Amino acid sequence: MYWSKYFIPTLKEVPAGTEAVSHQLSLRAGLVHMLTSGVYSYLPLGFKVLAHVENIIRQEMDAIGCHELLMPALQPIEIWKKSGRDITLKEVMITFDNKKGQRMCLGPTHEEVITELAKQFIKSYRQLPVTLYQIQTKFRDEIRTRFGIVRACEFIMKDAYSFDRDEEGLKKNYDLQLQAYTKIFKRCGLDVIVVTADSGAMGGSVSHEFLAAAPIGEDALWINKNNGQAVKEEEGKIPQGAEWERKVAIELGHVFQLGTKYSQSLGALYLDEDGKQKPMIMGCYGIGVSRLIAAIIEVNNDGNGIMWPKEVSPFDVEILPVQVSDPEMMNLAKKYYKELTGAGLDVLLDDRDESPGRKFNDADLIGIPLRINIGKRMLANDQVEIKIRRSGQVIAVDKDKVKDEILKLWNS
């Protein structure tokens, strides 16, 4: 992609009213744009990151036998009354009457909807177990939106739901999700802390949260530096001793062993081998997809901008000719572009007629992992520079060996 033909509206200044680094950088790097408080558009660069994160999630969900579907955001309030959560989630639900006079809501989550669906199609123990998931927009009327896409009124989640015939099956599915979550977050460049948690309005007996230490975290943790054990401060347990360290962390995912809370109240039953009706045993597993992007930025940045982990980066390589009016520079840039795209890499070529300072600053801001700088001084020695964004290391390379060096760095 040529920069001049793409849409990357970068900003020099930090936008007013932004306190989180991830919020500042996502706006400055042209990833998102705020329509109103808590409501954001994903611009092309941000949308590419979102697509990469979703792709990682899909790969890991599919690998453990989950099946993707898409459920409606628009839901009748009647199904929420069956579970009683029309009351417990009343403060955050966006509700209205449609033209038929039917009370509706924009779904803050989908336990009721998936349970109604399972009720219609799963009738026998022979159809169990099954795990269904979606990546979908949720809506919550947050009184206090914070940190850009971290706490927003409209946000994207991955939510999966398992249906089993017994507790043993639920535990197997739950363990599979725990393992898959660890892989997802690692691929996104995040080290997560797993803690037992309160099930809250979701219900169920067992739940775990996945958190990443970050300055904007809304959860306080005590972490044992010797064995990695973590305890949430809200549990009222403040461990004693020098080996315990307090950190704040952002919640990225939450998994629950729901049991029969929803299947019982909504009548999702199956026939066992003896022909007896029993409620399905459920689990649910959520990841905040949009807030995951913010968390990645929070822990992958420096004073100059974002440093994308390579699996989620919007592009793999940026080519930066210092002067686009110089034929030798542009011919080399186009040559590298053709070679690297032909090798399967996603390449951004900055063909803008801008000052070198502006181009270098923008390059650091948007944080592509590898960058090829083409300038007169290096070309005088038949060389160009390759900059590794994360380490800041700059490597002088023979101008005719750039493709091989980039592929070696990318695959290392």
Secondary structure, 3 states (H helix, E strand, C coil): CEHHHCCCCCCCCCCCCCCCHHHHHHHHCCCEEEEECCEEEECHHHHHHHHHHHHHHHHHHHHCCCEECCCCCEEEHHHHHHHCHHHHCCCCCEEEECCCCCEEEECCCCHHHHHHHHHHHCCEHHHCCEEEEEEEEEECCCCCCECCCCECCEEEEEEEEEEECCHHHHHHHHHHHHHHHHHHHHHCCCCCEEEECCCHHHCCCEEEEEEEECCCCCEEEEEECCCCCEEEHHHCCCCCCCCEEEEEEEEEEEEEEEECHHHHHHCCEEECCCCCEEECEEEEEEEEHHHHHHHHHHHCEECCEECCCCCCCCCCEEEEECCCCCHHHHHHHHHHHHHHHHCCCCEEECCCCCCHHHHHHHHHHHCCCEEEEECHHHHCCCEEEEEECCCCCEEEEECCCHHHHHHHHHHC
